[in-house]
């Protein structure tokens, strides 16, 4: 049977799916039964981020996976989705560029593997609309070192009879840059919502804990948002497609808080939470889950790993850290080609591994790899959210990192791009008047 999300509630300014947050008294019915559908694998749907094509649709679990659909003759639109695993995931929906709440819906309360009917919008006209579905939570933070399958599958979109998808190229929506990110909680946006409505966050976390008392840390998906994390902000500023592999607590060779699966393991996977068939192997994965690096080649790769390795008080790890980091860069350069640039960052929570990062960058350059070391230490940042950067800190990180990447890549600055865009719009307007 299909579990149906039948209503919306507006709670402290954030539109949220009622069945997800158990706030039924505030709801009004807005769902309609679909007459037409668009499969998740439709060629007109842009999927950006690590994912796997499965029999039911498109499976994914990395933060920042983004589905973009341009649809016409669709006054309303729903998504049919499912989740395997018990750790909730949160999503943000954008309709014609407008963000629908702090977090539009989450998967708390979804039955394992069962299809769920989720309303995305209603009451629009039949002209083309852009709908973006963004996974705003990381893969599976709450397993405390044990990696278990915890992924979401998009099966299809449903709308009124006559609904049709429009190819992005026909509307001029084709990003010209590609950036990949590999990191930990700093990239995932861990706890970055701590200053944005503490009361609502506590309420949601309490509800999740009451329903799933076996979860030791149920609040991560409610207090964190990749949508507000600096990699996503930077991608927006660059107008870039971005792939993200980021998992709180994981390190280059040693994790902060347990578990043997490390980020270099995750980098090779399509689904981060799917490991090896042999449970005694924490580093491997199923052959069918290995990511095909030819599917998507970035212009730049940004890495920030080392905070969780704690090299300052585990100096015996430094040789392994250096060699593993360098091997990872060599593997990435071999997979992507010599034209890709690598940005190896450190900070802002700790600068104790910056010297190791600089050494790795220098050694990589000796091997013909375009590697740049960069310390992410904006002067105004405060690690005020669970010892992590808050919303203001992520804005600052996006600004300074974006400026550094633009300069090294030879990309125009934001001001130069804004000026060029304005001039193009004026020229187009003047051309229309002449006609």
C-alpha positions in Angstrom: 0.0 0.0 0.0 1.1 3.6 -0.6 1.5 5.8 2.5 0.0 9.2 1.7 1.2 12.5 3.0 -2.1 14.3 2.9 -1.5 17.8 4.2 0.8 20.7 4.9 1.4 22.7 8.0 3.1 26.1 8.4 5.1 25.9 11.6 7.0 29.0 12.7 7.4 30.1 9.1 8.5 26.7 7.7 6.2 24.7 5.4 6.4 21.1 6.5 4.7 17.9 5.5 2.3 17.0 8.4 2.7 13.3 8.2 6.4 13.8 8.6 6.2 16.0 11.7 3.0 14.6 13.3 1.3 18.0 13.4 -2.1 16.9 12.0 -4.3 19.5 13.9 -2.7 22.3 11.8 -3.4 20.7 8.4 -5.6 21.3 5.5 -6.1 18.9 2.6 -4.1 19.7 -0.6 -3.3 16.3 -2.1 -4.7 15.1 -5.4 -4.6 11.7 -7.0 -2.2 11.5 -9.9 -3.6 11.1 -13.5 -0.2 11.3 -15.2 3.3 10.3 -14.2 6.9 11.0 -15.1 9.3 8.2 -14.0 12.4 9.2 -12.0 14.6 7.8 -14.8 13.0 10.1 -17.5 15.7 11.7 -19.6 14.2 15.1 -19.0 14.9 14.9 -15.3 18.3 16.2 -14.3 19.9 14.2 -11.5 23.1 15.7 -10.0 24.9 13.8 -7.3 26.0 10.2 -6.7 23.0 7.9 -7.3 22.1 4.4 -8.5 19.6 3.4 -11.1 17.5 0.6 -9.6 14.4 -1.3 -10.8 12.0 1.0 -8.8 13.7 4.3 -9.8 16.7 6.3 -8.7 18.3 5.5 -5.3 20.5 8.0 -3.4 21.8 8.9 0.0 24.6 11.5 -0.3 23.8 15.0 0.8 23.1 17.5 -2.0 21.7 15.0 -4.5 19.4 17.2 -6.6 16.6 16.4 -9.0 15.5 19.1 -11.3 12.3 18.8 -13.3 10.9 21.4 -15.7 7.2 20.6 -16.1 4.3 22.1 -17.9 0.5 21.6 -17.8 1.0 20.7 -14.1 -1.1 22.9 -11.7 0.0 20.5 -9.0 2.8 18.0 -8.5 3.6 15.1 -6.2 6.6 12.8 -5.7 6.4 9.1 -4.9 9.4 8.0 -2.9 10.5 5.3 -0.4 13.3 4.8 2.1 15.3 1.8 3.2 16.7 2.3 6.7 15.5 4.0 9.9 17.5 7.2 10.1 15.3 10.1 8.9 16.3 12.2 5.9 15.2 15.8 5.2 14.5 17.5 1.9 14.1 21.0 0.6 11.9 21.7 -2.4 12.3 24.8 -4.7 9.5 25.8 -7.0 10.5 28.4 -9.7 13.5 29.3 -7.5 11.4 29.8 -4.3 12.5 27.7 -1.3 9.5 26.0 0.3 10.5 26.4 4.0 13.5 25.6 6.1 13.0 21.9 5.4 10.0 21.1 3.2 9.6 17.5 4.4 11.4 14.6 6.0 11.1 10.8 6.1 10.4 10.4 9.8 7.6 7.8 10.2 8.0 6.3 6.7 7.6 2.5 6.7 10.7 0.7 5.6 10.7 0.3 1.8 7.1 1.4 1.4 6.1 4.0 -1.3 5.1 7.4 0.2 3.1 10.0 -1.7 4.5 13.5 -1.1 2.9 16.7 -2.3 5.4 19.2 -3.8 3.1 22.1 -4.8 -0.4 22.9 -5.9 -2.4 25.8 -7.4 0.0 26.9 -10.2 -0.8 27.7 -13.8 0.0 25.4 -16.8 3.1 27.3 -17.9 6.5 25.6 -17.4 7.7 25.5 -13.8 11.1 24.5 -12.4 10.9 22.1 -9.5 14.1 21.1 -7.6 14.1 18.3 -5.0 17.3 18.6 -2.8 18.4 16.0 -0.2 19.4 18.2 2.7 20.6 15.6 5.2 23.7 13.5 5.1 23.9 9.8 4.6 23.4 8.1 8.0 24.9 10.0 10.9 23.1 8.2 13.7 24.6 4.7 13.4 27.6 5.6 15.5 30.2 4.0 13.3 28.2 1.1 12.0 27.3 1.7 8.4 23.9 0.2 7.5 21.8 0.7 4.3 19.9 4.0 4.7 18.9 5.4 1.2 16.0 7.0 -0.4 14.5 6.1 -3.8 12.6 8.5 -6.0 10.1 6.4 -8.0 8.2 9.0 -10.0 6.5 12.4 -10.1 2.7 12.5 -10.5 0.5 15.3 -11.7 -2.7 16.1 -13.6 -3.7 14.6 -17.0 -1.7 16.4 -19.8 1.4 17.0 -17.6 4.7 16.9 -19.6 8.4 17.3 -18.8 10.4 19.9 -20.7 14.0 19.3 -21.6 16.3 21.7 -19.6 18.3 22.7 -22.7 15.1 24.0 -24.3 14.8 26.5 -21.5 18.4 27.4 -21.3 19.1 25.7 -18.0 22.5 24.1 -18.6 25.2 24.7 -15.9 28.7 25.3 -17.4 30.8 24.3 -14.3 31.2 21.2 -12.3 32.6 21.0 -8.7 33.0 17.9 -6.5 33.3 18.0 -2.7 34.7 15.4 -0.4 34.6 16.1 3.4 33.1 15.6 6.8 30.6 17.5 9.0 32.0 20.9 8.0 30.8 20.2 4.4 27.6 18.4 5.4 26.4 21.4 7.4 26.3 19.5 10.7 24.3 21.5 13.4 24.3 24.6 11.3 20.6 25.3 12.1 21.2 25.7 15.8 20.6 29.4 15.7 17.5 29.2 13.4 14.6 28.4 15.6 16.0 26.4 18.5 12.4 25.7 19.8 11.3 24.1 16.5 14.4 22.0 16.3 14.0 20.7 19.8 10.3 20.0 19.1 11.1 17.9 16.0 14.0 16.1 17.7 11.7 15.2 20.6 9.0 13.8 18.3 11.5 11.7 16.5 13.0 10.4 19.7 9.5 9.4 21.0 8.8 7.4 17.9 12.2 5.8 17.5 13.7 5.5 21.0 16.5 3.1 19.8 18.1 6.0 18.0 20.9 7.5 20.1 21.1 10.8 18.2 17.8 11.5 16.4 18.3 15.2 16.1 21.0 15.5 13.5 18.6 15.5 10.5 16.6 18.2 12.2 19.5 20.5 13.3 21.5 20.3 10.1 20.9 21.4 6.6 23.1 20.9 3.6 20.9 23.4 1.8 22.5 26.0 4.1 26.0 24.5 4.1 28.9 26.3 2.4 29.3 23.9 -0.5 25.7 24.3 -1.6 25.9 28.1 -1.2 29.2 28.1 -3.2 27.6 26.0 -6.0 24.7 28.4 -6.2 27.1 31.4 -6.5 29.2 29.6 -9.2 26.1 28.4 -11.1 27.7 24.9 -10.9 26.6 21.3 -10.9 28.0 19.7 -7.7 28.6 16.2 -6.4 29.1 15.9 -2.6 30.4 13.1 -0.5 30.4 14.3 3.1 29.8 12.4 6.4 30.1 13.7 9.9 32.7 12.1 12.1 34.6 10.4 9.3 38.3 11.0 8.6 41.0 10.3 6.1 42.4 7.3 8.0 40.7 7.5 11.4 37.3 8.6 12.5 36.6 10.9 15.4 34.0 8.7 17.1 34.3 5.1 16.1 33.7 2.9 13.1 36.2 1.6 10.5 34.6 2.9 7.3 36.5 6.1 6.3 35.9 8.8 3.7 38.2 7.3 1.0 36.0 4.3 1.2 32.9 6.4 0.7 34.4 8.2 -2.3 34.2 5.0 -4.4 30.5 4.3 -3.7 27.4 5.3 -5.5 25.4 4.8 -2.3 27.4 5.8 0.7 25.5 3.5 3.2 25.8 0.3 1.1 28.9 -1.6 2.2 30.4 -5.0 1.3 28.3 -8.1 1.3 30.9 -9.4 3.9 30.0 -7.5 7.0 33.5 -8.0 8.4 34.9 -5.7 5.6 34.2 -2.1 6.6 36.0 -0.6 3.7 34.6 -2.4 0.7 31.3 -2.3 -1.1 29.3 -4.4 -3.6 30.6 -4.3 -7.1 27.3 -3.0 -8.4 27.7 -0.1 -6.0 31.0 1.1 -7.3 30.7 4.6 -8.8 31.5 5.0 -12.5 33.7 8.0 -12.6 33.2 8.4 -16.3 29.6 9.4 -15.7 30.5 12.8 -14.4 33.8 14.6 -14.6 34.3 17.8 -12.5 36.3 20.8 -13.3 37.4 21.1 -9.7 37.5 18.8 -6.6 37.4 20.4 -3.1 38.6 18.2 -0.2 38.5 19.0 3.5 39.5 16.0 5.6 41.7 15.8 8.7 39.6 17.4 11.5 38.4 14.0 12.6 41.8 12.3 12.3 43.0 14.5 15.2 46.6 14.4 14.1 47.7 16.7 16.9 47.1 14.1 19.5 47.4 11.1 17.3 50.7 11.9 15.5 51.4 8.3 14.7 48.7 8.6 12.1 50.5 11.3 10.1 52.4 8.9 7.7 49.2 7.0 6.9 47.3 10.3 6.5 49.8 11.7 4.1 50.1 8.5 2.0 46.4 7.8 1.9 45.6 11.4 1.0 48.2 11.4 -1.8 46.9 8.0 -3.1 43.4 9.4 -3.2 44.4 12.3 -5.3 46.3 10.1 -7.7 43.3 7.9 -8.1 41.0 10.9 -8.7 43.4 12.4 -11.2 43.6 9.1 -13.0 39.8 8.8 -13.1 39.1 12.4 -14.1 42.1 13.4 -16.3 44.9 15.9 -16.0 42.6 18.9 -16.5 41.0 18.7 -13.1 42.1 21.0 -10.3 42.2 19.9 -6.7 41.6 22.3 -3.8 42.9 20.8 -0.5 41.5 22.8 2.4 41.9 22.8 6.2 40.0 24.4 9.0 37.9 26.2 10.2 37.4 24.1 13.4 41.1 23.2 13.6 44.3 24.1 11.8 46.3 21.3 13.3 46.4 19.4 10.0 47.2 22.3 7.7 50.9 21.5 7.5 50.0 17.9 6.4 47.6 19.2 3.8 50.3 21.6 2.4 52.8 18.7 2.2 50.2 16.6 0.3 49.5 19.4 -2.1 53.2 19.9 -2.8 53.8 16.2 -3.4 50.8 16.1 -5.7 52.2 18.9 -7.8 55.4 17.0 -8.2 53.4 14.3 -9.8 51.7 16.6 -12.2 48.5 17.1 -10.3 47.0 20.6 -10.2 46.7 20.8 -6.4 46.2 24.0 -4.3 46.3 24.1 -0.5 44.0 26.6 1.2 43.3 27.3 4.9 39.6 28.0 5.5 39.9 30.5 8.3 37.6 33.5 7.7 38.2 36.1 10.4 34.6 36.5 11.4 33.7 32.8 11.8 32.6 31.4 15.1 32.2 27.6 15.8 29.1 28.3 17.8 26.9 25.5 16.8 27.8 22.2 18.5 31.4 23.4 18.1 30.7 23.8 14.3 30.1 26.8 12.1 26.6 28.2 12.2 24.7 29.8 9.3 26.9 32.9 9.3 30.0 30.8 9.3 28.9 28.8 6.3 28.2 32.1 4.4 31.7 33.2 5.2 33.3 29.9 4.2 31.4 30.0 0.9 32.7 33.5 0.2 36.4 33.0 0.9 36.5 29.6 -0.7 34.7 30.7 -3.8 37.0 33.7 -4.2 40.1 31.4 -4.0 38.6 28.8 -6.4 37.6 31.5 -8.9 41.1 33.0 -8.9 42.9 29.7 -9.3 40.5 28.5 -12.0 40.5 31.8 -13.9 36.8 32.2 -13.5 35.4 35.7 -13.3 34.6 37.1 -9.9 31.0 37.4 -8.7 31.0 41.1 -9.4 32.3 40.6 -12.9 29.7 38.0 -13.6 26.9 40.2 -12.2 28.1 43.0 -14.4 28.3 40.8 -17.5 24.8 39.5 -16.8 23.3 43.0 -16.4 24.9 44.1 -19.7 23.6 41.1 -21.5 20.1 41.7 -20.2 20.3 45.4 -21.4 21.5 44.3 -24.8 18.7 41.7 -25.1 16.1 44.3 -24.0 17.4 46.8 -26.6 17.4 44.2 -29.3 13.7 43.4 -28.5 12.8 47.1 -28.8 14.5 47.4 -32.2 12.5 44.4 -33.5 
